Amino acid sequence: MKRFLLVFFLLFSTVKIFAQQFSQLNTGTLFDSFENPAQNSFIADTSRKYAFNLFAPNFNTNVFVTGNGQTTLKDRAFNYKYRTDNLMIGQGRFNRINANVNAYSVLYKVFSDIEDNTEMGISLQSKVEIRGLMSDESLALFNGYANFPNEHYDNVFNNNATVQAYHQFSFIYRQNVNKKIAFGIKLSALLGVEYQKLNIVESHINFDKFNGVANLNLRGQYQLNHIPGGLAGRDILPTFTNPGAAITVGTMFHLDNGYTLQANMKDLGFIHWNNQSYIYNFNAVQDITGINTKKREDNIFGAVKRIIHDNGTETGFNTNTDAKFEVSVNKSFWIDSESRFKYSPTLVASKDVFFDSYVGALVNPIQYGNYVFTFTAAYNNYKMINFGTQFMIKATDVEFYIGSDRLLQTIKLATADHKSDAYINSTPTYTGADIFLGFSLKFGPVLEHPMNSSSVATSQRKSFFKRFINRLTKSED
């Protein structure tokens, strides 16, 4: 519980957005093909038949914080203090938190049919989705009443935060419908691990500064799933206690002018949290003692915990996954006369289905032989500009990549310590970090066209989607 409140108020711990890993778009990596199911990861007459990550995690994780509270959070993280002179009391200022983890532990795919570039595979991934809004006053309270000149305040703690973690088992299928169109689908079974949502719609606080006491009243709703004895290592293991399902559908269009259009509806799904879960419709009052002592942090956590656990009902409930709709356009060019350097820019736009977030990005990969250097620029509706880069080794049957879509912010955060006063005291557009890493290889026989093969095919068969299209068009092709 205290860990969740820490995320709600402070965001100390390691914690989607935007979760997209734009640098992977149209790379044809194994990771790319599972995130964008119409994307192929094998090359006919060249690639070996099986692709596997050898249980090496392929992941991306990112976090950002916006608002005046950046300095306060960094000061608390590095110096165990609360610098609050830049917080604005009574002006309705909020700090936004977004964080995501998307980690594949298993990626396995088979090149099953060369005529239609049919690929099938399975995967196991784990996700964490965190988002929230916290007011300047919420942070200032951890510094006592020094920032509160008045004795009474209304609705200055009307914050919200959501944490959702789950495992995702998936089956994926893709194939070419014809020479210009490809289709892919990813069907997933979801196994929920943890869910907590706090939404405060009304708040009041009275300060008794002479006695060092604050009287806090909060009204709102708190939801959490049932975890016997609190979250422990054993609870991270997949179980069927909180089942769910999701679907990802994608398609690619290859135009005559060399452009490739791609559209994806990603991870549209739900999780049913079991009937031992709780919904608290709270409206309660608690005193926060020692508001100006060194124990105020624990005292605040304790008071808020008692309030939000008021008036609870044991019941199950359903939640949505963080679904996105994404479109992109791509084209490749040779940028030198000897065809050594290939430039394949991708313009992409992504919109959250259930939230207001959207983002646009330009991905710029330059390939020389087996080496790919990618430079990415992105802009979202929170007026955040991100620049990132990726280094990839992509041979015929081996691929490795590492990078960040928020490179400068990641470096600053990774190299900062308690002596980094300029970094700690700064309030940029946002403070954040982003990193992704992946590896896979291909093995088995090379899948060849019949004319190139050393063996003779004994039969010709039509793929599922070709039979479906032929049935619709009454065609025999």
Backbone torsions as a table, in degrees:
resi	resn	phi	psi	omega
1	MET	NA	-46.0	-179.6
2	LYS	-63.5	-33.7	178.5
3	ARG	-63.3	-39.5	179.0
4	PHE	-67.6	-42.7	178.4
5	LEU	-63.1	-32.1	177.3
6	LEU	-65.2	-40.9	175.1
7	VAL	-63.9	-42.0	-177.9
8	PHE	-62.4	-43.9	-176.6
9	PHE	-95.0	-35.0	-166.1
10	LEU	-127.5	-33.7	-175.8
11	LEU	61.2	60.5	174.5
12	PHE	-81.0	-43.8	-166.3
13	SER	-76.5	161.3	176.2
14	THR	-67.8	126.3	-177.3
15	VAL	-136.2	NA	NA
16	LYS	NA	117.3	108.0
17	ILE	-112.9	-112.9	-171.1
18	PHE	-64.4	125.3	-174.5
19	ALA	-89.5	-6.1	-177.2
20	GLN	-62.2	141.2	173.7
21	GLN	-108.7	82.9	-170.2
22	PHE	-64.9	-29.3	-176.8
23	SER	-63.3	-16.5	-179.2
24	GLN	-88.2	-9.8	-175.4
25	LEU	-60.5	132.0	176.7
26	ASN	61.0	24.4	175.8
27	THR	-88.9	-19.6	-178.4
28	GLY	73.6	16.1	175.6
29	THR	-73.0	165.4	177.5
30	LEU	-62.1	-40.6	177.4
31	PHE	-61.4	-46.7	-179.8
32	ASP	-58.8	-40.1	-176.8
33	SER	-70.4	-25.0	176.7
34	PHE	-85.4	-29.5	176.6
35	GLU	-79.3	-31.7	-179.1
36	ASN	-127.2	88.1	-162.7
37	PRO	-65.9	-14.9	176.1
38	ALA	-81.6	-11.3	-179.1
39	GLN	-76.2	131.1	178.1
40	ASN	-87.5	149.2	178.9
41	SER	-118.0	-0.5	178.3
42	PHE	-116.9	154.4	176.7
43	ILE	-121.6	122.6	-177.7
44	ALA	-58.2	142.5	178.9
45	ASP	66.7	4.5	-177.2
46	THR	-129.2	-51.8	-175.2
47	SER	-76.8	148.4	170.1
48	ARG	-76.2	166.9	-163.5
49	LYS	-76.6	-30.3	-173.4
50	TYR	-116.6	143.0	176.2
51	ALA	-126.5	137.5	-174.1
52	PHE	-153.5	146.8	178.7
53	ASN	-94.1	2.7	179.9
54	LEU	54.4	32.5	179.6
55	PHE	65.5	10.0	173.9
56	ALA	-75.6	123.6	-176.2
57	PRO	-59.2	131.9	169.1
58	ASN	-108.8	113.9	-169.2
59	PHE	-144.9	160.2	163.6
60	ASN	-139.1	143.0	179.0
61	THR	-140.8	140.3	180.0
62	ASN	-152.5	157.7	-179.4
63	VAL	-153.6	144.7	169.7
64	PHE	-146.8	152.9	176.4
65	VAL	-131.7	131.2	176.0
66	THR	-115.9	165.7	174.0
67	GLY	104.5	178.2	-178.7
68	ASN	-65.5	-22.5	-175.3
69	GLY	-74.3	-3.1	-179.9
70	GLN	-58.0	-45.9	-179.9
71	THR	-62.5	-42.6	-179.9
72	THR	-61.8	-45.0	-178.8
73	LEU	-66.1	-42.4	179.4
74	LYS	-67.2	-38.7	178.3
75	ASP	-64.4	-40.0	178.3
76	ARG	-68.4	-38.9	-177.4
77	ALA	-68.9	-39.7	-174.3
78	PHE	-97.1	-32.6	-174.1
79	ASN	-117.3	-0.9	-179.7
80	TYR	58.1	32.7	177.4
81	LYS	-127.7	175.6	177.2
82	TYR	-126.5	102.1	173.0
83	ARG	-86.8	118.4	-171.4
84	THR	-125.0	10.7	-175.1
85	ASP	-68.1	-18.3	179.8
86	ASN	-95.3	-1.3	177.6
87	LEU	-78.8	145.2	-177.1
88	MET	-111.6	116.3	-175.8
89	ILE	-91.7	132.8	175.4
90	GLY	76.4	15.3	-178.4
91	GLN	-114.5	8.7	175.8
92	GLY	68.3	32.7	180.0
93	ARG	-90.1	135.7	-178.3
94	PHE	-124.5	156.6	175.7
95	ASN	-115.1	131.3	-176.6
96	ARG	-99.7	137.8	176.7
97	ILE	-121.9	126.4	170.8
98	ASN	-133.1	136.5	179.0
99	ALA	-153.7	147.8	-178.9
100	ASN	-150.3	148.0	169.0
101	VAL	-131.4	132.1	176.6
102	ASN	-135.7	104.5	-173.0
103	ALA	-125.7	121.7	174.3
104	TYR	-93.5	120.7	173.1
105	SER	-92.6	-26.1	177.9
106	VAL	-131.7	127.1	171.7
107	LEU	-134.6	115.9	-178.3
108	TYR	-140.3	130.8	-176.3
109	LYS	-143.0	150.3	-179.2
110	VAL	-125.0	132.4	172.0
111	PHE	-85.1	97.8	-166.1
112	SER	-94.2	-24.2	-178.6
113	ASP	-149.7	125.0	-173.5
114	ILE	-83.4	-26.5	-176.7
115	GLU	-64.2	-39.4	-178.5
116	ASP	-114.7	16.2	-178.3
117	ASN	48.9	49.1	-179.1
118	THR	-81.3	130.2	178.5
119	GLU	-130.2	139.4	177.1
120	MET	-133.0	148.9	-179.9
121	GLY	-166.2	173.1	176.9
122	ILE	-131.2	156.3	179.1
123	SER	-150.5	157.7	171.4
124	LEU	-131.2	121.0	179.0
125	GLN	-133.8	161.4	177.8
126	SER	-127.2	139.8	-176.4
127	LYS	-131.1	146.9	169.9
128	VAL	-129.8	129.8	180.0
129	GLU	-124.7	123.1	-178.2
130	ILE	-134.3	134.0	173.2
131	ARG	-153.4	151.3	179.9
132	GLY	-175.3	166.3	174.2
133	LEU	-127.2	131.3	176.3
134	MET	-133.2	138.9	-175.9
135	SER	-77.1	159.6	173.9
136	ASP	-58.1	-36.7	-178.8
137	GLU	-64.7	-31.7	178.9
138	SER	-62.0	-39.7	177.4
139	LEU	-74.7	-40.1	-177.9
140	ALA	-62.6	-30.7	-178.5
141	LEU	-60.9	-29.4	179.7
142	PHE	-73.2	-6.0	173.3
143	ASN	-103.8	18.6	-179.6
144	GLY	82.2	-156.3	-177.6
145	TYR	-97.9	12.6	-176.6
146	ALA	-59.9	-33.5	-178.2
147	ASN	-89.8	1.4	-176.4
148	PHE	-112.8	94.9	-178.3
149	PRO	-69.5	-27.8	-179.5
150	ASN	-91.3	168.7	179.8
151	GLU	-95.1	-14.4	-177.2
152	HIS	-138.8	138.2	177.4
153	TYR	-140.2	143.3	178.8
154	ASP	-116.6	137.1	170.5
155	ASN	54.7	39.7	175.7
156	VAL	-99.8	-3.8	177.8
157	PHE	-119.1	30.9	-178.8
158	ASN	-82.1	74.8	-173.9
159	ASN	-105.7	170.1	172.8
160	ASN	-149.9	152.0	179.0
161	ALA	-156.9	146.9	179.6
162	THR	-136.7	134.8	174.4
163	VAL	-126.6	126.7	177.5
164	GLN	-137.9	128.7	179.3
165	ALA	-132.1	139.0	-178.1
166	TYR	-161.1	161.9	172.6
167	HIS	-100.6	154.1	-175.7
168	GLN	-137.7	112.1	173.9
169	PHE	-97.1	128.8	-171.8
170	SER	-133.6	148.3	167.5
171	PHE	-116.8	133.9	-176.5
172	ILE	-125.6	143.9	179.1
173	TYR	-141.9	132.1	174.6
174	ARG	-142.9	152.3	175.5
175	GLN	-163.3	162.9	172.5
176	ASN	-81.3	124.1	174.5
177	VAL	-71.8	-42.0	172.2
178	ASN	-152.6	-163.9	-175.7
179	LYS	-68.8	-18.8	-174.7
180	LYS	-111.1	-18.6	-172.9
181	ILE	-123.7	134.1	173.6
182	ALA	-124.5	151.1	-177.8
183	PHE	-136.1	144.0	177.2
184	GLY	-144.6	151.1	179.0
185	ILE	-141.4	141.8	178.8
186	LYS	-127.2	115.6	179.6
187	LEU	-104.8	129.6	-171.5
188	SER	-129.0	139.3	166.9
189	ALA	-100.1	128.7	-176.8
190	LEU	-106.0	139.8	178.2
191	LEU	-126.1	105.0	-175.5
192	GLY	-68.2	142.0	177.6
193	VAL	-109.9	-52.5	-178.1
194	GLU	-150.3	141.3	174.2
195	TYR	-142.7	130.5	172.8
196	GLN	-143.8	134.1	177.3
197	LYS	-138.5	127.2	179.6
198	LEU	-122.1	125.1	179.7
199	ASN	-133.5	110.7	-179.2
200	ILE	-100.7	120.1	-176.5
201	VAL	-105.2	-13.7	178.3
202	GLU	-151.1	139.2	-178.4
203	SER	-150.8	146.9	177.6
204	HIS	-144.2	146.0	176.2
205	ILE	-143.5	137.7	174.7
206	ASN	-121.8	131.9	-180.0
207	PHE	-103.0	127.1	167.4
208	ASP	-104.5	83.9	-171.5
209	LYS	-67.9	-27.1	-180.0
210	PHE	-66.0	-39.4	-179.1
211	ASN	-99.1	0.1	178.3
212	GLY	67.0	39.4	-178.0
213	VAL	-126.9	141.0	173.1
214	ALA	-121.1	131.6	178.8
215	ASN	-99.2	114.1	-172.1
216	LEU	-111.8	130.8	176.5
217	ASN	-123.6	126.5	179.0
218	LEU	-129.4	141.8	174.7
219	ARG	-131.5	134.9	179.8
220	GLY	169.1	-152.0	-178.5
221	GLN	-136.6	140.4	178.1
222	TYR	-130.4	125.3	178.3
223	GLN	-117.1	139.7	173.6
224	LEU	-154.2	148.3	177.5
225	ASN	-83.2	160.5	-176.9
226	HIS	-82.8	123.2	173.5
227	ILE	-129.5	106.7	-177.2
228	PRO	-58.3	124.1	176.3
229	GLY	76.6	7.1	-178.2
230	GLY	87.7	158.2	-175.9
231	LEU	-65.6	124.6	177.8
232	ALA	-133.4	177.2	-177.4
233	GLY	-57.4	-37.9	-178.8
234	ARG	-64.5	-26.7	-177.0
235	ASP	-76.2	-12.9	178.4
236	ILE	-78.4	-21.2	179.0
237	LEU	-66.4	142.9	-178.5
238	PRO	-61.6	133.7	172.7
239	THR	-138.8	169.7	179.6
240	PHE	-99.3	19.1	-177.3
241	THR	-65.7	-38.4	-176.9
242	ASN	-125.9	82.4	-173.6
243	PRO	-81.1	160.0	175.7
244	GLY	-165.2	-178.0	-179.5
245	ALA	-151.0	154.2	178.1
246	ALA	-150.3	158.7	178.2
247	ILE	-137.9	140.8	171.3
248	THR	-123.8	129.5	-179.5
249	VAL	-125.8	133.3	-179.7
250	GLY	-140.2	155.4	176.6
251	THR	-145.6	151.8	178.6
252	MET	-128.8	139.2	177.1
253	PHE	-122.5	122.3	177.1
254	HIS	-98.3	111.0	-176.7
255	LEU	-86.4	160.8	-177.5
256	ASP	-65.3	-26.5	-178.8
257	ASN	-84.5	8.1	175.9
258	GLY	94.9	-6.1	178.8
259	TYR	-81.8	147.4	175.2
260	THR	-119.3	122.6	176.8
261	LEU	-101.3	138.6	180.0
262	GLN	-135.5	138.9	177.6
263	ALA	-136.1	137.5	-178.7
264	ASN	-139.0	135.3	162.9
265	MET	-103.9	112.8	-168.3
266	LYS	-106.4	130.6	169.0
267	ASP	51.9	49.4	173.6
268	LEU	-82.5	109.7	-174.9
269	GLY	-166.5	-169.5	-176.9
270	PHE	-150.0	163.0	171.8
271	ILE	-131.3	133.5	173.3
272	HIS	-98.1	113.1	178.4
273	TRP	-85.6	134.0	-164.5
274	ASN	-61.0	166.5	-172.8
275	ASN	-72.5	-3.2	173.4
276	GLN	-92.9	7.0	176.2
277	SER	-76.3	173.1	-174.7
278	TYR	-132.0	144.5	167.7
279	ILE	-123.3	120.8	179.5
280	TYR	-106.9	117.8	170.4
281	ASN	-98.3	86.6	-168.1
282	PHE	-91.9	150.5	171.7
283	ASN	-158.7	87.8	-170.0
284	ALA	-142.3	166.9	-176.8
285	VAL	-126.2	138.8	175.4
286	GLN	-141.6	148.6	172.9
287	ASP	-90.0	135.8	172.8
288	ILE	-103.7	107.3	-178.8
289	THR	-87.9	163.5	177.7
290	GLY	57.1	39.5	-173.8
291	ILE	-64.8	-18.6	179.2
292	ASN	-114.9	21.4	179.2
293	THR	-108.4	175.3	179.4
294	LYS	-69.5	-14.2	179.9
295	LYS	-91.6	6.5	-173.6
296	ARG	-63.1	-33.2	-179.4
297	GLU	-61.6	-50.0	178.0
298	ASP	-64.3	-37.7	-178.9
299	ASN	-66.7	-37.5	177.5
300	ILE	-66.8	-46.9	177.6
301	PHE	-57.2	-44.6	-178.3
302	GLY	-63.4	-42.1	-179.7
303	ALA	-66.5	-44.3	179.9
304	VAL	-64.9	-39.5	178.8
305	LYS	-60.6	-43.1	-180.0
306	ARG	-66.3	-36.7	-179.2
307	ILE	-67.2	-49.7	-172.3
308	ILE	-75.8	-10.0	173.7
309	HIS	-94.7	20.2	178.2
310	ASP	-90.5	140.2	172.4
311	ASN	60.8	58.8	-177.4
312	GLY	-96.3	151.8	175.6
313	THR	-126.9	128.5	178.0
314	GLU	-81.1	115.5	-175.7
315	THR	-164.1	157.0	173.1
316	GLY	-86.1	162.6	177.2
317	PHE	-156.9	164.0	-179.5
318	ASN	-112.0	146.0	175.8
319	THR	-132.1	154.7	177.4
320	ASN	-87.2	154.0	167.9
321	THR	-83.8	168.5	-177.1
322	ASP	-84.7	74.1	-175.3
323	ALA	-75.4	151.4	-179.6
324	LYS	-139.6	147.9	170.1
325	PHE	-110.6	130.7	-171.1
326	GLU	-136.8	135.8	175.3
327	VAL	-129.8	148.8	179.9
328	SER	-151.0	158.3	174.8
329	VAL	-133.6	138.5	-172.7
330	ASN	-140.5	147.8	172.6
331	LYS	-152.8	145.7	-178.6
332	SER	-108.1	144.2	179.1
333	PHE	-136.4	145.7	166.9
334	TRP	-89.5	126.5	-173.1
335	ILE	-104.1	8.2	173.2
336	ASP	-138.5	158.8	-174.1
337	SER	-68.9	-20.8	-178.1
338	GLU	-96.5	7.4	177.5
339	SER	55.1	47.6	176.9
340	ARG	-101.9	-32.8	-177.0
341	PHE	-111.3	120.2	179.4
342	LYS	-110.1	131.1	179.5
343	TYR	-113.7	124.6	-173.8
344	SER	-130.0	72.7	-176.7
345	PRO	-68.7	146.4	176.4
346	THR	-129.8	127.4	173.6
347	LEU	-103.1	126.3	-172.6
348	VAL	-133.9	144.8	173.8
349	ALA	-130.2	136.1	-176.8
350	SER	-134.8	138.2	-178.7
351	LYS	-133.1	129.5	173.0
352	ASP	-65.3	139.2	-178.8
353	VAL	-76.8	-41.1	-173.3
354	PHE	-106.6	0.7	179.8
355	PHE	-131.5	173.7	-175.4
356	ASP	-85.4	-1.6	-173.2
357	SER	-71.8	138.0	169.7
358	TYR	-148.2	157.9	-175.4
359	VAL	-152.1	145.7	173.0
360	GLY	-122.2	146.9	-175.9
361	ALA	-146.6	151.6	171.5
362	LEU	-119.6	117.8	-177.2
363	VAL	-105.6	127.1	-172.7
364	ASN	-124.2	85.8	177.4
365	PRO	-89.2	136.8	174.5
366	ILE	-121.0	122.7	-175.1
367	GLN	-111.3	133.8	173.1
368	TYR	-131.4	107.6	-175.8
369	GLY	61.7	-124.3	179.7
370	ASN	-91.9	5.9	-176.6
371	TYR	-109.2	135.5	179.8
372	VAL	-129.2	126.0	174.1
373	PHE	-113.2	126.7	-175.8
374	THR	-120.5	135.4	176.2
375	PHE	-121.6	128.8	-173.2
376	THR	-124.3	137.7	172.7
377	ALA	-126.5	134.9	-177.5
378	ALA	-140.4	151.7	179.3
379	TYR	-141.2	135.5	-178.8
380	ASN	-123.5	176.7	-175.4
381	ASN	-72.2	-5.0	173.1
382	TYR	-93.1	13.9	177.3
383	LYS	63.0	33.6	177.7
384	MET	-101.0	128.4	175.7
385	ILE	-105.0	126.8	-178.8
386	ASN	-119.3	139.8	173.0
387	PHE	-125.4	135.0	-177.5
388	GLY	-143.1	173.3	179.0
389	THR	-148.9	158.6	179.2
390	GLN	-142.5	141.0	171.4
391	PHE	-114.9	130.6	-176.8
392	MET	-135.5	138.0	167.0
393	ILE	-107.6	116.6	-176.1
394	LYS	-129.4	87.9	174.7
395	ALA	-87.3	-178.5	-177.2
396	THR	-57.7	-43.3	-174.4
397	ASP	-127.3	12.4	176.9
398	VAL	-139.0	137.7	175.5
399	GLU	-141.1	140.3	177.2
400	PHE	-143.8	138.3	178.2
401	TYR	-146.7	153.4	175.8
402	ILE	-151.7	143.1	-179.3
403	GLY	179.2	-174.3	179.1
404	SER	-150.5	135.4	174.6
405	ASP	-89.7	-0.6	172.2
406	ARG	-134.6	67.6	-167.2
407	LEU	-65.0	-51.4	-175.1
408	LEU	-63.9	-44.0	180.0
409	GLN	-64.9	-36.5	179.6
410	THR	-66.2	-43.5	179.2
411	ILE	-63.5	-43.3	-179.7
412	LYS	-61.6	-43.6	-179.6
413	LEU	-68.6	-39.6	-177.2
414	ALA	-69.3	-30.1	-176.4
415	THR	-98.1	-3.0	-177.9
416	ALA	-78.8	150.1	171.3
417	ASP	-145.5	-169.8	-174.7
418	HIS	-66.5	-13.1	178.5
419	LYS	-92.8	-3.4	-176.9
420	SER	-84.6	68.3	-173.9
421	ASP	-62.5	-41.3	-178.5
422	ALA	-61.7	-39.2	179.6
423	TYR	-72.1	-45.6	-177.0
424	ILE	-63.6	-39.4	-174.8
425	ASN	-87.0	-2.2	-179.0
426	SER	-83.5	152.6	175.7
427	THR	-129.1	78.9	178.5
428	PRO	-75.1	-173.4	176.9
429	THR	-57.2	-38.5	175.1
430	TYR	-159.6	159.4	171.0
431	THR	-113.5	132.1	-177.6
432	GLY	-168.0	-177.7	178.7
433	ALA	-156.0	155.8	-178.8
434	ASP	-157.5	134.3	176.3
435	ILE	-150.9	143.4	174.6
436	PHE	-141.5	153.5	-172.8
437	LEU	-155.0	142.4	179.0
438	GLY	-161.6	158.7	179.6
439	PHE	-155.6	142.6	171.8
440	SER	-161.0	165.7	176.3
441	LEU	-144.4	163.4	177.8
442	LYS	-116.0	147.3	-179.6
443	PHE	-148.9	175.0	-177.9
444	GLY	94.2	-172.7	-178.9
445	PRO	-70.7	154.7	172.6
446	VAL	-76.8	130.1	-179.6
447	LEU	-88.0	116.3	-171.6
448	GLU	-115.3	153.8	170.9
449	HIS	-65.9	151.1	-177.2
450	PRO	-54.3	-37.2	-178.0
451	MET	-70.0	-23.1	-179.8
452	ASN	-99.3	-8.6	-171.6
453	SER	-82.6	149.5	175.5
454	SER	-83.1	-9.8	176.5
455	SER	-113.0	160.9	-176.9
456	VAL	-103.8	126.9	177.6
457	ALA	-71.4	137.8	-176.7
458	THR	-94.0	-14.8	-178.4
459	SER	-154.8	158.8	174.8
460	GLN	-115.0	134.3	177.6
461	ARG	-134.4	151.4	178.6
462	LYS	-94.2	143.0	179.4
463	SER	-74.3	168.9	-177.6
464	PHE	-59.7	-49.1	-176.2
465	PHE	-70.4	-32.2	177.1
466	LYS	-67.7	-41.4	176.3
467	ARG	-62.1	-38.5	-179.6
468	PHE	-65.8	-45.4	179.8
469	ILE	-65.2	-41.8	178.7
470	ASN	-61.7	-37.1	179.4
471	ARG	-66.2	-39.5	-179.7
472	LEU	-69.6	-40.8	-175.8
473	THR	-92.6	-4.6	-177.2
474	LYS	56.3	40.4	-178.6
475	SER	-108.6	155.2	178.1
476	GLU	-107.7	1.9	-178.0
477	ASP	-76.4	NA	NA
